[in-house]
Amino acid sequence: MVEGAMEKRSFMILYNVAKRHNLGTLARSATAFGVSELIIVGRKDFNSFGSHGASRHLQLRHFFTLSQARLYLKGEKDCDICGVEIVDGAKAIHERPFFRSTAFLLGNEGTGLSIKEMAICDFFVYISQYGCGTASLNVAVAASIVLHHFAVWAGFSERQRDGQKFVVSEHPLRKGLRNTCMETPEAIAGMRQLKKMVNAHDWLDSDLTYGKVECCECGIA
């Protein structure tokens, strides 16, 4: 959590990101721009390659399905879900069209946000481009721009600097097995309660075949 900015928090949802180096870079950007929790949807393993240790300073939470993640974010965290995609009705990110705590969902590197992903979003933003040489930005680059805009809008306190770098905390938030999510009894119990509230035939979950639904607050080292 970002000190001095209790009222507004940011979250980032990772789902269907294909390239492992992007996951690590996304984690590094999330840490730099004060993301409160990284929400991992789908597979429980998380490849932190490229994070340069930054992922140790992130609070992680895992869900098997998008609808479970949405229920948690809307119900427990009372936040909006913002899709980062060029779609009709999307607002330019420099307009900072935020109202409260927000979770950001970015699409796959090749195909963007799917119909299922867009269905859980409350609104959309896009990043304006001014050159003619590329159709879109790398997903990790896009996340950095979006998270920075939110941090400025929310009034997050800038981290202390030491010379030409920012000061890194000596006490990581999480320790545990590398690249995996660690369940706790409390987290599992919480997810079981959430599952009771999810429609068993929710079309958002129709392509997932996991038999056991769990939630975890997890860490990687």
SULHU-V201847 format. One line per field, one symbol per residue. ss: DSSP state (@ for helix, = for strand, . for the rest). phi: phi as a letter, one per 20 degrees, with the letter a starting at -180 (. if undefined). psi: psi as a letter, one per 40 degrees, with the letter a starting at -180 (. if undefined). Layout:
BEGIN
ss: ???
phi: ???
psi: ???
END
This chain:
BEGIN
ss: .........=====.....@@@@@@@@@@@@@....=====............@@@@..====..@@@@@@@@@@@...=====......==@@@......=====.=...=..@@@@@...====............@@@@@@@@@@@@@@@@......==..==..................@@@@@@@@@@@@@.....@@@..........===...
phi: .efmcffccdccddbmeeeffffffffffgffdmffbeeedofefceegnelnfffededbdcecfffffffffeedlceddeeaecgnfeffffledcagbddcdefgedmfefffffeeeacccdfccddebeaeggfffffffffgfffffmgffffdcmecefefecgfccrffmbddfcgfffffffffffeeffdgffdfedcfeddccbecbcc
psi: ihhefddhiiihhhhfhdhdddddddddddddffhdihhhhbidihheheefeddeeihihhididddddddddddefiihhhhigiheiihdeegfidaihhhhiiiddeahidddddeidiiiihiieieeidiiidddddddddddddddefihhiiihbeiihhiegidiiaihfihhiiddddddddddddehhdfhededehfhdhhiiihiii.
END
